[in-house]
Amino acid sequence: MYKILIISLLTTLLLASNPKIYSALGDVIYGNVDKIEKLKDIEVYSLYKSDIIKYVSEVNETKKKGFALEISPSKDAQKAYLESLRELSKKNDFFVRSAQSNYKKAMKDENNLLFSKLINSGIIDTQKNKQEIINYYFKHSDDINASGIIETYINEDALLKKKQSKQKAKYKTKKMREAEKIKRIRQNDIDAQKELEKKLQDEVNKKKLEIRKNQKIELTK
């Protein structure tokens, strides 16, 4: 009966969001872990992939220990749990700073793919950077898929939606102009090639006439 009660209590705790003990530190770590895990699929973090996988595993194990402490408190276990949180907090801060730095670099380098992946990972404070994100999107809307957080912002704001429609119409007109330009360039290339072939043929015909003329002169001698 006691074992069943413990299992039931443990299950209830595991279904809770986070352990209550040292929650000021733990909530930040547990709240960011899924966001940090997404970084492993971004190219600039390929070297950190194994570190991220290990970090996620450590966070999950530490979370279990936090829940276990709520069932069976122990000073030594609490101290060890706090130390684990402190170490994980340092790693959490590293990834958050790194993501923020890469976010800024992506905009500077106009790396639109990296920009999109970072803002959709959740690790960037998109609410704080909302206007900056929107401004960057509209400046590079031709090359950025308005999905995820950008789509959310646009759907929430009628003015942004209207601006996006105008941007799409402008992009379509731009594409049409580019298509017409390419068509003109190709036609010019075709005309130039025909002109060149005509000149070459004229030269060949001229030489043939000269050869025939010279042959006739030779025959009359």
C-alpha positions, 0 to 999 in steps of 0.5 A: 500500500505504501509503495502504491502511495509513493508511486501515485505521489511521484506520478502526480509530481512528475505531471506538475510543471517543475519542482518547487524547491529552488524554483527561482533557479530551476524554472529558468533552466527547465523552461529553456531546455526544449528551446536549447534542444532546438539549437542542435538542428541549427548549422552554427551549433553543429559542433555543440550537438553532442554537448546540447544532447548531454545538457538536455539529458542532465536537465531531465535527470536533475528535474527528476531529482527535484521531484524526488526531493519533494517526496523525500527531503534530505539536506545532503540531497538538497545541497547536491540538487542546488549544485546541479542547478548552479552548474546547469544555470551556467550552461543555460546562460551560455546558450542563451548568450550564444543564441542572442549573439548569433541572432544579432550576427544573422541580421548583420550578415543578412543570414535569413535562414539562421535568423528564422531558425533562431527566432522560431527556436524560442530562445530569443526574447521575441516579445522584447525584440518584436519591432526589430524582428518585424522590421528585419522581416519586411526588409528581407521578406522576399527571402524569409518564409513568414512562418512561426513567430512572424506569422503570429505577429502578422495575424495579430496585427491588421496593419502588419497584414495589410503591409504584408499584402502590399509587400507581396504585390510589390515582390510579384511586380519585381519578379515580373520586371526581373522576368521581363529583363531576363527575357530581353537579355536572352532575346538580345543574346539571340539577336547578337548571335544571329548578327554574328552568324550573318557576318561570318556567313557574309565573310565566307560568301565573300571569300568564295566569290574571290576564289571563284573570280581568281579561278576564272582569271586563271582559266582565261590565261 
